[in-house]
Amino acid sequence: MLSRWTDFLTSDGEKECRNRESEFEAKDESVEGLCWNCIFKALEHLNDNDLGIITTRNELQSSAEANNRQIAHYVYHVGQIVYLAKAIQSLQWETLYYC
């Protein structure tokens, strides 16, 4: 997340500082530690002038397209986590209802 959202309007979304393998190591982190704040900070000040073309992995795309693609990627992983949690909990699984 940090790699994609740090300076995403002006630099490639795939930063040299990213250590992909370490992203799969178990960590005890807060919500803030999970990098959600970097996304919110990156998006909160966007305006119409920021809807230009950006680069991610040497691929040109609109910033809106890149943002939508990245958020959809996170949603996909959340779905995987929920699927596994339901399988592990089996009959003890309780669905959350937001009404």
CNS distance restraints for C-alpha pairs under 8 A (distance, minus, plus):
assign (resid   1 and name CA) (resid   5 and name CA) 6.02 0.50 0.50
assign (resid   1 and name CA) (resid  35 and name CA) 6.20 0.50 0.50
assign (resid   1 and name CA) (resid  36 and name CA) 7.75 0.50 0.50
assign (resid   1 and name CA) (resid  38 and name CA) 7.65 0.50 0.50
assign (resid   1 and name CA) (resid  39 and name CA) 7.47 0.50 0.50
assign (resid   2 and name CA) (resid   6 and name CA) 5.66 0.50 0.50
assign (resid   2 and name CA) (resid  35 and name CA) 6.45 0.50 0.50
assign (resid   2 and name CA) (resid  38 and name CA) 6.63 0.50 0.50
assign (resid   3 and name CA) (resid  13 and name CA) 5.88 0.50 0.50
assign (resid   3 and name CA) (resid  14 and name CA) 5.81 0.50 0.50
assign (resid   3 and name CA) (resid  15 and name CA) 5.36 0.50 0.50
assign (resid   3 and name CA) (resid  17 and name CA) 7.62 0.50 0.50
assign (resid   3 and name CA) (resid  18 and name CA) 6.15 0.50 0.50
assign (resid   4 and name CA) (resid   8 and name CA) 6.26 0.50 0.50
assign (resid   4 and name CA) (resid  12 and name CA) 7.87 0.50 0.50
assign (resid   4 and name CA) (resid  13 and name CA) 4.28 0.50 0.50
assign (resid   4 and name CA) (resid  14 and name CA) 6.17 0.50 0.50
assign (resid   4 and name CA) (resid  15 and name CA) 7.57 0.50 0.50
assign (resid   4 and name CA) (resid  56 and name CA) 7.91 0.50 0.50
assign (resid   5 and name CA) (resid  13 and name CA) 6.89 0.50 0.50
assign (resid   5 and name CA) (resid  38 and name CA) 6.55 0.50 0.50
assign (resid   5 and name CA) (resid  39 and name CA) 5.93 0.50 0.50
assign (resid   5 and name CA) (resid  42 and name CA) 6.31 0.50 0.50
assign (resid   6 and name CA) (resid  13 and name CA) 7.65 0.50 0.50
assign (resid   6 and name CA) (resid  38 and name CA) 7.22 0.50 0.50
assign (resid   6 and name CA) (resid  42 and name CA) 7.25 0.50 0.50
assign (resid   7 and name CA) (resid  11 and name CA) 5.85 0.50 0.50
assign (resid   7 and name CA) (resid  42 and name CA) 7.80 0.50 0.50
assign (resid   8 and name CA) (resid  12 and name CA) 6.55 0.50 0.50
assign (resid   8 and name CA) (resid  13 and name CA) 5.73 0.50 0.50
assign (resid   8 and name CA) (resid  42 and name CA) 7.95 0.50 0.50
assign (resid   8 and name CA) (resid  54 and name CA) 7.41 0.50 0.50
assign (resid   9 and name CA) (resid  50 and name CA) 7.29 0.50 0.50
assign (resid   9 and name CA) (resid  54 and name CA) 5.91 0.50 0.50
assign (resid   9 and name CA) (resid  63 and name CA) 7.17 0.50 0.50
assign (resid  10 and name CA) (resid  54 and name CA) 7.09 0.50 0.50
assign (resid  11 and name CA) (resid  54 and name CA) 7.73 0.50 0.50
assign (resid  11 and name CA) (resid  55 and name CA) 7.01 0.50 0.50
assign (resid  12 and name CA) (resid  54 and name CA) 7.50 0.50 0.50
assign (resid  12 and name CA) (resid  55 and name CA) 5.07 0.50 0.50
assign (resid  12 and name CA) (resid  56 and name CA) 4.99 0.50 0.50
assign (resid  12 and name CA) (resid  57 and name CA) 6.42 0.50 0.50
assign (resid  12 and name CA) (resid  58 and name CA) 7.04 0.50 0.50
assign (resid  13 and name CA) (resid  55 and name CA) 6.66 0.50 0.50
assign (resid  13 and name CA) (resid  56 and name CA) 4.55 0.50 0.50
assign (resid  13 and name CA) (resid  57 and name CA) 6.45 0.50 0.50
assign (resid  14 and name CA) (resid  18 and name CA) 7.40 0.50 0.50
assign (resid  14 and name CA) (resid  56 and name CA) 6.20 0.50 0.50
assign (resid  14 and name CA) (resid  57 and name CA) 5.64 0.50 0.50
assign (resid  19 and name CA) (resid  23 and name CA) 6.95 0.50 0.50
assign (resid  20 and name CA) (resid  24 and name CA) 7.60 0.50 0.50
assign (resid  21 and name CA) (resid  25 and name CA) 7.58 0.50 0.50
assign (resid  29 and name CA) (resid  33 and name CA) 5.15 0.50 0.50
assign (resid  29 and name CA) (resid  34 and name CA) 6.48 0.50 0.50
assign (resid  30 and name CA) (resid  34 and name CA) 6.45 0.50 0.50
assign (resid  31 and name CA) (resid  35 and name CA) 7.21 0.50 0.50
assign (resid  31 and name CA) (resid  36 and name CA) 6.89 0.50 0.50
assign (resid  32 and name CA) (resid  36 and name CA) 6.11 0.50 0.50
assign (resid  32 and name CA) (resid  37 and name CA) 5.94 0.50 0.50
assign (resid  35 and name CA) (resid  39 and name CA) 7.07 0.50 0.50
assign (resid  36 and name CA) (resid  40 and name CA) 6.52 0.50 0.50
assign (resid  37 and name CA) (resid  41 and name CA) 6.04 0.50 0.50
assign (resid  38 and name CA) (resid  42 and name CA) 6.07 0.50 0.50
assign (resid  39 and name CA) (resid  43 and name CA) 6.24 0.50 0.50
assign (resid  40 and name CA) (resid  44 and name CA) 5.87 0.50 0.50
assign (resid  41 and name CA) (resid  45 and name CA) 7.36 0.50 0.50
assign (resid  42 and name CA) (resid  46 and name CA) 7.50 0.50 0.50
assign (resid  46 and name CA) (resid  50 and name CA) 5.99 0.50 0.50
assign (resid  47 and name CA) (resid  51 and name CA) 7.36 0.50 0.50
assign (resid  50 and name CA) (resid  63 and name CA) 7.23 0.50 0.50
assign (resid  51 and name CA) (resid  62 and name CA) 6.34 0.50 0.50
assign (resid  51 and name CA) (resid  63 and name CA) 5.38 0.50 0.50
assign (resid  51 and name CA) (resid  64 and name CA) 6.25 0.50 0.50
assign (resid  52 and name CA) (resid  62 and name CA) 5.48 0.50 0.50
assign (resid  52 and name CA) (resid  63 and name CA) 5.97 0.50 0.50
assign (resid  53 and name CA) (resid  60 and name CA) 6.30 0.50 0.50
assign (resid  53 and name CA) (resid  61 and name CA) 5.29 0.50 0.50
assign (resid  53 and name CA) (resid  62 and name CA) 4.27 0.50 0.50
assign (resid  53 and name CA) (resid  63 and name CA) 5.88 0.50 0.50
assign (resid  54 and name CA) (resid  60 and name CA) 5.68 0.50 0.50
assign (resid  54 and name CA) (resid  61 and name CA) 5.63 0.50 0.50
assign (resid  54 and name CA) (resid  62 and name CA) 5.90 0.50 0.50
assign (resid  54 and name CA) (resid  63 and name CA) 5.76 0.50 0.50
assign (resid  54 and name CA) (resid  66 and name CA) 7.94 0.50 0.50
assign (resid  55 and name CA) (resid  59 and name CA) 5.26 0.50 0.50
assign (resid  55 and name CA) (resid  60 and name CA) 4.67 0.50 0.50
assign (resid  55 and name CA) (resid  61 and name CA) 6.42 0.50 0.50
assign (resid  56 and name CA) (resid  60 and name CA) 6.70 0.50 0.50
assign (resid  56 and name CA) (resid  61 and name CA) 7.79 0.50 0.50
assign (resid  56 and name CA) (resid  66 and name CA) 7.76 0.50 0.50
assign (resid  61 and name CA) (resid  65 and name CA) 6.34 0.50 0.50
assign (resid  61 and name CA) (resid  66 and name CA) 6.35 0.50 0.50
assign (resid  62 and name CA) (resid  66 and name CA) 6.22 0.50 0.50
assign (resid  63 and name CA) (resid  67 and name CA) 6.02 0.50 0.50
assign (resid  64 and name CA) (resid  68 and name CA) 6.11 0.50 0.50
assign (resid  65 and name CA) (resid  69 and name CA) 6.01 0.50 0.50
assign (resid  66 and name CA) (resid  70 and name CA) 6.14 0.50 0.50
assign (resid  67 and name CA) (resid  71 and name CA) 6.17 0.50 0.50
assign (resid  68 and name CA) (resid  72 and name CA) 6.04 0.50 0.50
assign (resid  69 and name CA) (resid  73 and name CA) 6.22 0.50 0.50
assign (resid  70 and name CA) (resid  74 and name CA) 6.51 0.50 0.50
assign (resid  71 and name CA) (resid  75 and name CA) 6.33 0.50 0.50
assign (resid  72 and name CA) (resid  76 and name CA) 6.20 0.50 0.50
assign (resid  73 and name CA) (resid  77 and name CA) 6.55 0.50 0.50
assign (resid  74 and name CA) (resid  78 and name CA) 6.24 0.50 0.50
assign (resid  75 and name CA) (resid  79 and name CA) 6.20 0.50 0.50
assign (resid  76 and name CA) (resid  80 and name CA) 6.45 0.50 0.50
assign (resid  77 and name CA) (resid  81 and name CA) 6.31 0.50 0.50
assign (resid  78 and name CA) (resid  82 and name CA) 6.22 0.50 0.50
assign (resid  79 and name CA) (resid  83 and name CA) 6.07 0.50 0.50
assign (resid  80 and name CA) (resid  84 and name CA) 6.26 0.50 0.50
assign (resid  81 and name CA) (resid  85 and name CA) 6.08 0.50 0.50
assign (resid  82 and name CA) (resid  86 and name CA) 6.07 0.50 0.50
assign (resid  83 and name CA) (resid  87 and name CA) 6.28 0.50 0.50
assign (resid  84 and name CA) (resid  88 and name CA) 6.12 0.50 0.50
assign (resid  85 and name CA) (resid  89 and name CA) 6.03 0.50 0.50
assign (resid  86 and name CA) (resid  90 and name CA) 5.64 0.50 0.50
assign (resid  86 and name CA) (resid  93 and name CA) 5.84 0.50 0.50
assign (resid  89 and name CA) (resid  93 and name CA) 5.18 0.50 0.50
